[in-house]
Amino acid sequence: MNVGRAININPSSSQFVIYSSLIITLVFNYPFIAKVYASVLPDTLWEWAFFISVPTLLTLINMVFVSVFGAVFFPRLTIAITFIICALLFYAALVYGVIFDSSMLQNVMETNSGEAFSYLNMSFLVFFALLGLMPVFAVLNQEIKGRLSTRIKTLLLVNVLALVGIFLIAAFFYKDYAAVGRNNKGLVKQIIPYAFYDAGYKYLRDTYFYPPLPYRILDKHPVIKDAQHAQPQTLVVVVGETARADKFGSNGYYRDTTPNLQRLNVVSFGNVISCGTATAVSVPCMFSRLTRDKYDPRIASSQDNVLDIIHRAGAAVTWIDNNSSCKGVCSRVDSIAFDPQRDPTLCDGDFCLDEILVKLLQQNMQQHTENNRVFVLHMIGSHGPTYYRRYPENYARYHPDCPRSDIQNCKEQALVNTYDNTILYTDYVLSNVVKLLENIPNSAMLYISDHGESLGEKGLYLHGFPYKLAPAEQTHIPMVYWDSKFSDAEYKSCVTQRASQAFSQDNLYDTLLGLTHVSSVTYQPKMDILSPCKA
């Protein structure tokens, strides 16, 4: 039997628009309506009237939107495309708690194929088939009644009535909408598909339509202090991925997830926050002179970052990647790009274990032995949802784990176990970096994660939540410091005392200048975490 014919109701164009608008509201915007209900908690008759006006208003807006964007001339195609987009957004919102803003869209656009395919699983395919493909199949099998002229007239009438309804709702409930919006600032970002369209517009505008800014050199003549007299310095900066501070044993976690680092006499900073909740924002932001409050990706990409300053001062700077990319930070320094085919013992064709970074570091440390040198290792770390692919089998200490990508279907403890295994493996990789440096005089390692991760807390998974609304799980990050100068007990004691204070990725720029002894007009001593310990 032809399913499409069986459910063919031969609607008029106006009926088709109304039915489709109701589906977009009542099905795909269920998370949004549920959040509105939780915010209003209607009790009085007026409150119930206001709450009912929300899906009504959204349906009226949908009617106008789908009419304007093609439903007059291409109703089936317009609705089909809208349903496909809504189904994808609905899955992300319902399963992971994702809110689409411009930074989230940027993160999606900069995701490599390995990361993208890690989200494909049976749960997604079944969901998409039921709420994406089947509705589209039904839509494309409808026969829209009426001539074009008749469709235009009826749709004009429907849209006039919709606009009148929008005006009346706004007139009666304006104060209520303003109050709910003011007290729940992230609510409008959850309206499907309009939040996505707004984010898409902003991303395209900022990426492709704004004219490029002239490149700005922040310091033409930075220098390395005492470079002719001091022994060449080796600094390894490790950029972690998706690691949470509260999951580090060195920060008081009940599990000993960092046994190697603690044995190696490192200092763990337990009160550090990120610049963003996604790699595409946090990585360029943390190396930029701009602070989080003033961060603008266009400005950051068109001026020096701290690696440019250090390199211009005379240090050899090399970025080694085991993640999607350096997000433009390494554009003007030596870099080794991510290659999932590099080593069959550590790579599977999509990802590589982070031990590959230690191997590449060891090879590259044999170069530039007479110069100050900085290596930046960009980890895959604890990147989800396929956490189980971030560590070898012998590091699956905590059982049962969650060997699947549809993590929402794992038991809470299994998901936590899997994530904790990634931290345990990160500890092992970092300890190997320190061991490489132990026999090198005047060397140091600074590890800092790009952002954190939600593991089901508050109904959220993964990361990328709008920063102003993001939970601490996505912004509270670990930072670990080891230095050959820790043999000086006074210096180590000073650093340890600093470790309990509150810092952020805003401090990284000046801290790196301080660690590399670079004298620059851009240096702000008060922002250097280690500045008080140098005297």
VOLO-22315 format. One record per residue (C-alpha): x, y negated, z. Coordinates in steps of 0.001 Angstrom, whole numbers, plus 524288, in hexadecimal, padded with zeros to 5 digits. Layout:
REM residues N
XYZ;...
REM end
This chain:
REM residues 535
800008000080000;804D67F25C7FCCC;806497EBEB80A1F;8070A7DE608043A;7FA1C7E0737FCF8;7F3CE7E66180900;7F5ED7D9E2810DB;7F3687D092805AD;7E8E77C71B80A23;7E96B7BE5A7FE0B;7EA2D7B1B7805E8;7E8C17A420800A1;7F4F479BBA8013B;7EFE87947180D2E;7EC807A12B81428;7F9E07A68D810C1;8009479AB5816BC;7F82279B2B822FD;7FA297A9C682555;808C27A8B082326;809CA79CF382C2D;802C97A461836E5;80C3D7AFD18357F;817F97A6B18365C;812567A0BE842B9;80CCF7AC5F849FD;816CE7B6C78462A;823CC7B07684300;8226C7A59684D06;81E3B7AE6E8581B;82AF77AB8C85FCB;828AE79CF185E4D;81A6E79DA486291;81E377A64086E1A;8285879C2487248;81E2B7915687132;814DE79924879BA;81F9779B56883D4;8228078CC6883C1;8145678861884F5;80E747935A88D34;800BA78E4B88A32;7F70F78DF68954A;7ED84782CB892E6;7E4A57819A88710;7ED0177685881A1;7F96D77E8F882FE;7F31B789F387BE5;7EE86780B987139;7FC5177B8686FCA;802397891486F40;7F87378D94864D3;7FB877814685D0E;809BC7859385B93;807707916E852B0;7FC8D789D484C19;805B277E9684911;81045787E98446E;806A678EBD83B52;8027C781AD83586;810B877DE983376;8133078B1182CFA;807E5788B0823AA;80D6077B9E81F71;81B3C780E381E84;8187478CD58161A;80F9D784AD80D52;819CD77A2280B1E;824BC783F0808DB;81EA578B957FDDF;811FA791FF801F6;80A5D789C97F822;8116278F557EC40;8189D79B587F197;810EC79F9A7FD90;8152D7ADD37FE24;8239E7AB067FC1D;8237D79FD9805E8;81CDC7A7F781074;825537B3E680DB0;832037AC4A80F4E;82CC67A5BD81B94;829157B2E68216D;836987B88881EB3;83D3C7AD0082566;833B57AD61830C3;835A77BBFE832C9;8446E7BA78833C3;843417AEFA83D19;838DF7B5FB8451D;841D17C1B7846ED;84D217B92584B6E;844637B191854C9;83D007BD3C85A35;848767C69B85BAA;853FC7BDBF85EE9;84D697B1358636F;8542C7A9B685882;850F679B6C85672;854ED7961F84937;85B7E788E284947;866037839184035;8712E7899084810;86AAA796EC847E6;868B5795F183940;876F27921F8379D;87AC979E0E83F65;8724A7A69A836A1;877DF7A0C682A26;885D67A2EF82EB4;883AA7B110832C7;88B557BB0882AE9;8856B7C72E824DF;88A057D02682FC4;883207C80083A0E;876F87C67C831C2;875637D51C82F61;877347D7EE83DD6;8697A7D29D83FF0;8637B7DCA1836D0;85D467E7CA83E32;851257F04483DC7;849927E756846EF;84BD27DBD383DE1;8485B7E38F8319F;83B967E89B83768;838257DB1683C8A;83B1B7D49882F82;833917DED7827DF;827717DD208304A;8276E7CE5B831DE;82EFC7CA4E825C3;82DCD7D38C81A40;81FFB7D8A681C77;819D07CB1381DC9;821547C675811DD;81CD67D26080A3C;80ED47CF5980DFF;810607C0FA80A7F;815F87C3C47FD19;80A8D7CCF27FA22;800247C2B77FCC8;7F8997BCE07F16A;7F6137AE857F400;7E8837AAAF7EF61;7E55479E4C7E800;7EB2B795EA7DD4F;7F6C978D2B7DFE0;7EE51780F07E011;7E521787437E9EA;7F09578BB07F262;7F61277DFD7F281;7E916778057F68F;7E671781B780175;7F449780D5806A8;7F3977720A806A8;7E727772DB80E8B;7ED3977CBD817F9;7F9207741C819C2;7F0ED7680481C42;7E96E76F6D826BD;7F6527748582C55;7FBF8766C982D0C;7EFB3761E8833C1;7F0DC76D0183D87;7FF2D769C983FFE;7FBA175B8284239;7F0AC75EE784BCA;7F92B7684C853AC;8040475E258544E;7FA5E753C1858AA;7F45B75BDA8638E;8005376305868A1;80BD675A1B86578;80F8D7581E873C7;80EFA766B58766B;817B0769E886AC9;8214675F5686ED5;821D77645987CD4;823BD772A08791A;82DF876EF686EF3;8352F7664C8789A;83596770F4882EB;838E277BE18794E;84276775CB86FCE;845BE7826B868C6;837BB7863F86606;836AA7805A85862;843067879B85456;83B5779442855A2;830C77911784BA2;831F779A8A84037;835BB797758357D;836EA788B783754;8422F788D984102;849C8790F68371C;8466D787B082BF1;84A9977C078341E;8576C782BC837A0;85988786528295D;8577877863824F8;861267733482F04;86B3877D9582BA8;86A6877AF981D04;86AA576C4F81F3D;8768F76CAE82816;87DD5776F282029;87B2F7737781202;874CF766338109D;87C3B75D41819B7;88844757B3812FE;8950A75D158188E;89B9E7549A822B4;8A98D74FDF8203F;8B35775803827BD;8B8417516E8340F;8C5C0753F8839A8;8C4C1751C48483B;8D36A7513984ABD;8DD9C74FD38400E;8E96D751FE848CD;8E72875B80853F6;8F39C7614F85976;8F76D76CB086224;8FD917676986E6F;90B6476C398714C;90AC6774FA86553;91998774A386370;91CBE778B88715B;911E4782018755E;911557902D87165;9079D7925E86641;8FA02794A986B8B;8F04679F39867CA;8E1F379CB286A93;8D74E7A66E86722;8C9857A10286749;8BF3C7ABB7866F5;8B1A77A789862B5;8A81D7B17486834;89AF57B4C286270;88E277B55F869FB;894727B81187731;88D507B460883A9;894837AF4688F96;88BCC7B6B9898F0;88FCC7C3AA892BD;89E3D7C1F6895DC;8A2E77C96E8A1CA;8ACD77BE908A3F7;8A14D7B5458A5FB;89ADF7BDAD8B05B;892C07C71B8A827;88F9A7D34C8B002;895B87DBD98A582;8A4627DBC88A397;8A3BE7D81289533;8B0F57D1088953F;8BA3B7DA5789C5C;8C5DE7D7EF8936A;8C53D7C928893EC;8C42E7C9078A29D;8D0457D1928A3B0;8D7927C84089AB5;8D62C7BCBF8A3F7;8CDB17B44489B31;8C5357A8EF89FAA;8B6D67A9FB89C45;8AEE179D8189B38;8A11D7A09E89FA8;899EA793DA89D26;89B5E7908688EC4;8908478D2E88527;8905D78DBD87662;88E497832286C46;883CD78ADD8653F;87C97797B28654F;8815079C9285815;88EB079E88851F8;88C1279513846CC;88AB478A0F850B3;8934E78DF585C28;89FC37914F854CA;8A1517848484D34;89C4E77CDE858E7;8A5EE78276862BD;8B1AA77EF285A3A;8AC4277182856CD;8AF487648D85D42;8A0A17627885E00;899B17664986A85;88D7676E9E86A86;8848D762D986CA6;88A4F75BE0860DB;88D597678A8584F;889C47661784A00;88E23770EE840B2;890217677D83551;8990375EC183D4E;8A04076A328437B;8A3237707883655;8A833763C183083;8B25A7607E83AC9;8BDC9766C2841EB;8BB317714E84BC6;8C4D4774DE85666;8CB7B77F5084E05;8CE3F774F6843A6;8D48076C3084DE6;8DCDC7773285368;8E0FF77B71845C4;8E46D76D87841C4;8ECC376C5284DF7;8F56877752848DE;8EFEE783EB84E7C;8ED1178F92845E7;8DE7279243846E9;8D83379EE78421C;8C9E77A2B2842ED;8C7587B170842AD;8B91F7B52C84098;8B15D7C13A8443E;8A45B7BA3C84314;89C9D7B467837E9;8A55E7A86F83643;8ABF779D3D83D6A;8A0747942F83A1A;8A9B878A8B8339E;8B2AC788DD83F65;8BE4178F7E838BE;8BCBC788B782B8E;8C9B17817782CB4;8D21378B7D833E0;8D6EF7990983084;8CC647A33F831C7;8CA237B1C183036;8BC0C7B42982C20;8B3667BEF78311B;8B4C57CB618290B;8AC2C7D6FA82CF4;8B4637DFE382453;8C16A7DC3482A62;8C4077E829832C4;8BC2C7F4CF8318F;8BFBE7F8A583F7D;8B9B17EC3384520;8AFDB7E81283AB0;8A3807EE7483571;8A13F7E6348294B;8982C7DCA18302B;89F757D94683CA9;8ACA27DB6284311;8AF687DE0185148;8B64D7D2A3857D2;8C2C17DA8085981;8C57E7D68C84B74;8C83D7C8E2850A9;8D2E57CDE2859B3;8D90C7D53D84E67;8D8E27C9478458F;8DDC67C0938508A;8E9567C96B852E4;8ECC87C92A8447E;8EBB47BA5F8435D;8F30B7B78C84FEA;8FF4F7BC3A8490F;8FE9F7AFD7840D6;901087A1A9844DE;909827A63485026;910EE7993E8508C;904E8790898510B;8FA0A78E0585A8F;8EED47968285614;8E057797C485882;8D8567A396854C3;8C9847A34285526;8C3007B09A855A8;8B48F7B0648522E;8AE137BC86857EE;8A1D57C3ED8542D;8A0C57C606862D9;893087C94686765;88BB97C57285B1B;87E2D7CB6985A7F;875297D189857E3;87E1B7DD0D854EF;885B47DBF8861AB;889267EA6286114;891AC7E7CD8551B;89A6F7DE5D85C99;8A1F67E89886453;8A7D87F619861D5;8A1C880221867F4;8ABD8802E2872C5;8A70C7F596877BF;898F67F9F787925;89AA37FAA8887E0;88CDA7F6AD88B85;882128004A887D9;878268019988272;87B167F76D87825;872E77F21986CF3;878567F71685FED;86E7C7EFDE8575A;86BE37E24F851F0;85D997E11D855FC;862107DDEC863B3;854807D9D28681D;850E97E83A867F5;85BF67EC1D87122;85A147ED4787FAA;85F007E14A886C6;869F47E87B88DD3;86E7E7EF3A88153;86F957E20C87A86;877397DC5F885F2;880157E84C885FC;883327E68F8779B;886127D82D8793E;88EA07DAB188525;8966C7E46F87D0F;899767D97C8736B;89EC07D12987E8C;8A6D47DC9088375;8ACD57DDEA875EC;8AF227CF42874F4;8B6957D057881BF;8BF237DAD987BA7;8C1EF7D2B286F7C;8C5367C6878776A;8CE297CE588804B;8D5947D30C87449;8D7537C4F286FFC;8DCD67C17F87D4C;8E5F97CD3A87CF8;8EB4D7C89286FE6;8EE257BB62875FC;8F3DE7C023882D3;9015D7C1DA87CF5;900FA7B4E7875AA;905A47A92D87D94;8FD3379CEF87D8C;8F0F77A3DB8791B;8E2957A2FA87CCE;8D5277A8428794E;8C83B7A11787A63;8BBAB7A89A877DA;8AE897A1CD87695;8A1D07A70F87115;89A1479F678670C;88CE57A15986DC7;885717AB2A875E2;87A867B4DD8733D;86CD77B819877D1;86A447C65987AF6;85B9E7C5FC87CAD;85B257BC14887B9;84F0E7B36C8867A;84B477BB6C87A89;856FD7B680872AD;861487BE3B86B64;86DF17BA8E86475;8714C7ABFD863B3;86F0479FA485BCC;86419799E88642B;8632778AF486323;86D51785E986CBB;8645377D36874A6;85B65788D187706;865AF7937C877AA;866DB79BC3883F0;873A479C9788B6C;876007AA27885C7;878AF7A3BC8789B;880DC7983887D58;8888779D168893F;895217A27988386;8A1A27A8C188891;8AF0F7A28D88795;8BB957A99F88B62;8C9527A3FB88C39;8D6737AABA88D5F;8E3A67A3C888D0D;8F1AA7A81D88E76;8F2F079C7D897BB;8EA637A3B88A16F;8F7407A8788A72A;8F72D79AEB8AD55;8EE3179D3A8B8FA;8EB1378ECB8BA7A;8E68478DA28AC66;8DE6E79A138AD53;8D81F795498B9E8;8D4807884E8B3B5;8CE6878EF48A7DF;8C6E67984A8B0A9;8C12D78CDC8B837;8BCFB7867E8AB78;8B63C793018A70A;8AAA8790F88B016;8A75C783808AA86;89D6C780E089FC7;8A2B277FB6891F7;89DCA7811188419;8A2B47832987660;8A4177745D875B9;8B0757765687DC1;8B6E477F7587400;8BC44774EE86AD0;8C47276E298753A;8C7ED77ABE87C50;8CDEC7802686FCA;8D5937739C86DA4;8DA96774C887B7B;8DE347831C87A1B;8E5BC7807386D86;8EC42774208731E;8E74976BF7867CE;8E7AF75D58869E9;8DC517575486278;8D46574AE3862CE;8C86B753B086327;8CC5675A078700B;8C3B77574987BDD;8CAB275C1E88833;8BE4975C4E89058;8B86076629886F1;8C43176F3E887BC;8C074779FC8913C;8CE9577CA7894D6;8D38476EAA89538;8D38676D6B8A43E;8DC20779818A544;8E727774D489C88;8EDA976BC18A634;
REM end
